[in-house]
């Protein structure tokens, strides 16, 4: 997992699949993708560090990376506190629907579908209870006001249960499938971050810390390049097991962390077998995942297909894993490392007008999305022509008036410069 490194920097890594999903029309993809990519880039947040720094043996960055790579924690139980601040506008809950759509998931409409429910972690503060017993048994529970949502993987079965609606979602996977594992631990986030590590990255050991009652080393990952929206990534690594206990991503713009994720309590004892047992409650509505209909085919309008857009984004340095990707086939990637920008040819129009949105989506959804677009879009121009930049605190996207898309974890100025250089 971890690349070879000196004390100050390290290299290597491939990018995992980034799931960017089905959209109603290609020309509306970018503003939604901005949120969806940002959601996929994050996962968890803050665990309060205990007071006082532990006195641990000295360790180099390479030794700490090796320790993370060698970590093989199979059993644990704990509580994770999650706070995510992407700087998205308040749309009265519409953003959650957009996130689900951007992920291309939740197509069966069940409130218990994990792929839709867990997008709630993309904003606000949440408390999770997690448990694991090897690769084929995991459980994650999202604690809400007077309700609880759980996703349980036990062998070939994956259950999602929403107590608020009394709905159950059931699907099956190959045992030990990684697709069944909830993407909600500091370990997952750290693995993605380490894939961004190359010669454009500084990696150092930044002291020690107590997290959830455990002694830990702090690994600090920082882009060497200017123009990235990523300021730094800090990972608290358990000194005994090598397991990442806390993950914090701070933006280059300063202020609160975009993602600050970690355990508030953790134990490495084997969870009781009953932890992973699940039987649908009496009267619950049960939706079978394999009964879900196929998504509608692409509209047939000229431009990139959903599959093409997915390939383009999954190959972009600075998004999934925050970097370290191979150049995707059929798409251009401008620059390298933390300031690389993906160029997507949609073949469609630029940002749709209010009337176009209302016609395509209906007046209610069209009006809401129009307000969303206008709330954080900035008009820009350059050698490339003109367009609109849509921003979060981490991911920015430029949609040109002729339908070309530039997207990356870079500043607005860096996007415009990349667009100009691509002409």
BELSUL-V981705 format. One record per residue. N is the residue number from 1. RES is the residue in three letters. SS is DSSP state (a for helix, b for strand, c for the rest). PHI is phi as a letter, one per 20 degrees, with the letter a starting at -180 (999 if undefined). Layout:
n | res | ss | phi
N | RES | SS | PHI
N | RES | SS | PHI
This chain:
n | res | ss | phi
1 | UNK | c | 999
2 | UNK | c | e
3 | UNK | c | e
4 | UNK | c | f
5 | UNK | b | b
6 | UNK | c | e
7 | UNK | c | f
8 | UNK | c | d
9 | UNK | c | b
10 | UNK | b | b
11 | UNK | c | c
12 | UNK | c | o
13 | UNK | c | o
14 | UNK | c | d
15 | UNK | c | e
16 | UNK | c | f
17 | UNK | c | f
18 | UNK | c | d
19 | UNK | c | e
20 | UNK | c | d
21 | UNK | c | d
22 | UNK | c | f
23 | UNK | c | d
24 | UNK | c | f
25 | UNK | c | b
26 | UNK | a | g
27 | UNK | a | f
28 | UNK | a | e
29 | UNK | a | f
30 | UNK | a | f
31 | UNK | a | g
32 | UNK | a | f
33 | UNK | a | f
34 | UNK | a | g
35 | UNK | a | f
36 | UNK | a | f
37 | UNK | a | f
38 | UNK | a | f
39 | UNK | a | f
40 | UNK | a | f
41 | UNK | a | e
42 | UNK | c | d
43 | UNK | c | a
44 | UNK | c | c
45 | UNK | c | a
46 | UNK | c | f
47 | UNK | c | d
48 | UNK | c | f
49 | UNK | b | f
50 | UNK | b | f
51 | UNK | c | f
52 | UNK | c | n
53 | UNK | c | e
54 | UNK | c | f
55 | UNK | c | e
56 | UNK | c | d
57 | UNK | c | g
58 | UNK | c | f
59 | UNK | c | b
60 | UNK | c | e
61 | UNK | a | f
62 | UNK | a | f
63 | UNK | a | f
64 | UNK | a | f
65 | UNK | a | f
66 | UNK | a | f
67 | UNK | a | f
68 | UNK | a | f
69 | UNK | a | f
70 | UNK | a | e
71 | UNK | c | f
72 | UNK | c | c
73 | UNK | c | f
74 | UNK | c | d
75 | UNK | b | c
76 | UNK | b | a
77 | UNK | b | b
78 | UNK | b | a
79 | UNK | b | c
80 | UNK | b | c
81 | UNK | b | d
82 | UNK | b | c
83 | UNK | b | c
84 | UNK | b | c
85 | UNK | c | c
86 | UNK | c | e
87 | UNK | c | m
88 | UNK | c | f
89 | UNK | c | f
90 | UNK | c | e
91 | UNK | c | d
92 | UNK | c | m
93 | UNK | c | n
94 | UNK | a | f
95 | UNK | a | f
96 | UNK | a | f
97 | UNK | a | f
98 | UNK | a | f
99 | UNK | a | f
100 | UNK | a | f
101 | UNK | a | f
102 | UNK | a | f
103 | UNK | a | e
104 | UNK | c | m
105 | UNK | c | c
106 | UNK | c | m
107 | UNK | c | f
108 | UNK | c | e
109 | UNK | c | m
110 | UNK | c | f
111 | UNK | c | f
112 | UNK | c | e
113 | UNK | c | f
114 | UNK | a | g
115 | UNK | a | f
116 | UNK | a | e
117 | UNK | a | f
118 | UNK | a | f
119 | UNK | a | f
120 | UNK | a | f
121 | UNK | a | f
122 | UNK | a | f
123 | UNK | c | b
124 | UNK | b | n
125 | UNK | b | d
126 | UNK | b | c
127 | UNK | b | d
128 | UNK | b | d
129 | UNK | b | d
130 | UNK | b | c
131 | UNK | b | b
132 | UNK | b | b
133 | UNK | b | b
134 | UNK | c | n
135 | UNK | c | f
136 | UNK | c | d
137 | UNK | b | b
138 | UNK | b | b
139 | UNK | b | b
140 | UNK | b | c
141 | UNK | b | c
142 | UNK | b | e
143 | UNK | b | e
144 | UNK | b | c
145 | UNK | c | f
146 | UNK | c | l
147 | UNK | b | b
148 | UNK | b | b
149 | UNK | b | d
150 | UNK | b | c
151 | UNK | b | c
152 | UNK | b | c
153 | UNK | b | d
154 | UNK | b | c
155 | UNK | c | m
156 | UNK | c | e
157 | UNK | b | e
158 | UNK | b | c
159 | UNK | b | d
160 | UNK | b | d
161 | UNK | b | c
162 | UNK | b | d
163 | UNK | c | f
164 | UNK | c | f
165 | UNK | c | d
166 | UNK | c | l
167 | UNK | b | d
168 | UNK | b | c
169 | UNK | b | d
170 | UNK | b | c
171 | UNK | b | b
172 | UNK | b | c
173 | UNK | c | b
174 | UNK | c | f
175 | UNK | c | g
176 | UNK | c | m
177 | UNK | c | f
178 | UNK | a | f
179 | UNK | a | f
180 | UNK | a | e
181 | UNK | c | e
182 | UNK | c | f
183 | UNK | c | e
184 | UNK | c | b
185 | UNK | c | c
186 | UNK | a | g
187 | UNK | a | f
188 | UNK | a | f
189 | UNK | a | f
190 | UNK | a | f
191 | UNK | a | g
192 | UNK | a | f
193 | UNK | a | f
194 | UNK | a | f
195 | UNK | c | f
196 | UNK | c | e
197 | UNK | c | f
198 | UNK | c | b
199 | UNK | c | f
200 | UNK | c | e
201 | UNK | b | c
202 | UNK | b | d
203 | UNK | b | c
204 | UNK | b | c
205 | UNK | b | e
206 | UNK | b | d
207 | UNK | b | n
208 | UNK | b | c
209 | UNK | b | a
210 | UNK | b | e
211 | UNK | b | c
212 | UNK | c | l
213 | UNK | c | m
214 | UNK | b | d
215 | UNK | b | f
216 | UNK | b | b
217 | UNK | b | e
218 | UNK | b | d
219 | UNK | b | e
220 | UNK | b | d
221 | UNK | b | d
222 | UNK | b | c
223 | UNK | b | f
224 | UNK | c | e
225 | UNK | c | e
226 | UNK | c | e
227 | UNK | c | o
228 | UNK | b | e
229 | UNK | c | e
230 | UNK | b | e
231 | UNK | b | e
232 | UNK | b | a
233 | UNK | b | c
234 | UNK | b | d
235 | UNK | b | c
236 | UNK | b | e
237 | UNK | b | d
238 | UNK | b | g
239 | UNK | c | f
240 | UNK | c | e
241 | UNK | c | e
242 | UNK | c | n
243 | UNK | c | f
244 | UNK | b | f
245 | UNK | b | d
246 | UNK | b | b
247 | UNK | b | c
248 | UNK | b | c
249 | UNK | b | d
250 | UNK | b | d
251 | UNK | b | e
252 | UNK | c | f
253 | UNK | c | f
254 | UNK | c | n
255 | UNK | c | n
256 | UNK | c | f
257 | UNK | c | f
258 | UNK | c | f
259 | UNK | b | c
260 | UNK | b | c
261 | UNK | b | c
262 | UNK | b | r
263 | UNK | b | e
264 | UNK | b | e
265 | UNK | b | b
266 | UNK | b | b
267 | UNK | b | c
268 | UNK | c | d
269 | UNK | c | f
270 | UNK | c | f
271 | UNK | c | f
272 | UNK | c | f
273 | UNK | a | g
274 | UNK | a | f
275 | UNK | a | g
276 | UNK | a | d
277 | UNK | c | f
278 | UNK | c | b
279 | UNK | c | c
280 | UNK | c | g
281 | UNK | c | f
282 | UNK | c | f
283 | UNK | c | n
284 | UNK | c | f
285 | UNK | b | e
286 | UNK | b | d
287 | UNK | b | d
288 | UNK | b | e
289 | UNK | a | f
290 | UNK | a | f
291 | UNK | a | e
292 | UNK | c | f
293 | UNK | c | f
294 | UNK | c | f
295 | UNK | c | f
296 | UNK | c | g
297 | UNK | c | f
298 | UNK | c | g
299 | UNK | c | f
300 | UNK | c | n
301 | UNK | c | f
302 | UNK | c | f
303 | UNK | c | p
304 | UNK | c | f
305 | UNK | c | e
306 | UNK | a | g
307 | UNK | a | f
308 | UNK | a | f
309 | UNK | a | f
310 | UNK | a | f
311 | UNK | a | f
312 | UNK | a | f
313 | UNK | a | f
314 | UNK | a | f
315 | UNK | c | e
316 | UNK | c | e
317 | UNK | c | f
318 | UNK | c | o
319 | UNK | c | d
320 | UNK | a | f
321 | UNK | a | m
322 | UNK | a | m
323 | UNK | c | q
324 | UNK | c | m
325 | UNK | c | e
326 | UNK | c | e
327 | UNK | c | f
328 | UNK | c | f
329 | UNK | c | f
330 | UNK | c | n
331 | UNK | c | c
332 | UNK | b | e
333 | UNK | b | c
334 | UNK | b | e
335 | UNK | c | n
336 | UNK | c | b
337 | UNK | a | m
338 | UNK | a | f
339 | UNK | a | d
340 | UNK | c | f
341 | UNK | b | c
342 | UNK | b | e
343 | UNK | b | d
344 | UNK | b | d
345 | UNK | b | e
346 | UNK | c | e
347 | UNK | c | m
348 | UNK | c | d
349 | UNK | c | e
350 | UNK | c | e
351 | UNK | c | f
352 | UNK | c | f
353 | UNK | c | f
354 | UNK | a | g
355 | UNK | a | f
356 | UNK | a | f
357 | UNK | a | f
358 | UNK | a | f
359 | UNK | a | f
360 | UNK | a | e
361 | UNK | a | d
362 | UNK | c | n
363 | UNK | a | f
364 | UNK | a | f
365 | UNK | a | f
366 | UNK | a | f
367 | UNK | a | f
368 | UNK | a | f
369 | UNK | a | f
370 | UNK | a | f
371 | UNK | a | f
372 | UNK | a | f
373 | UNK | a | f
374 | UNK | a | f
375 | UNK | a | f
376 | UNK | c | b
377 | UNK | b | d
378 | UNK | b | d
379 | UNK | b | f
380 | UNK | b | c
381 | UNK | b | b
382 | UNK | b | a
383 | UNK | c | f
384 | UNK | c | f
385 | UNK | b | p
386 | UNK | b | c
387 | UNK | b | a
388 | UNK | b | c
389 | UNK | b | d
390 | UNK | b | d
391 | UNK | b | c
392 | UNK | c | c
393 | UNK | c | f
394 | UNK | c | c
395 | UNK | c | d
396 | UNK | b | c
397 | UNK | b | c
398 | UNK | b | d
399 | UNK | b | d
400 | UNK | b | f
401 | UNK | c | f
402 | UNK | c | e
403 | UNK | c | n
404 | UNK | b | e
405 | UNK | b | c
406 | UNK | b | d
407 | UNK | b | b
408 | UNK | b | a
409 | UNK | c | e
410 | UNK | b | c
411 | UNK | c | f
412 | UNK | a | f
413 | UNK | a | f
414 | UNK | a | f
415 | UNK | a | f
416 | UNK | a | f
417 | UNK | a | f
418 | UNK | a | f
419 | UNK | a | f
420 | UNK | a | f
421 | UNK | a | f
422 | UNK | c | e
423 | UNK | c | f
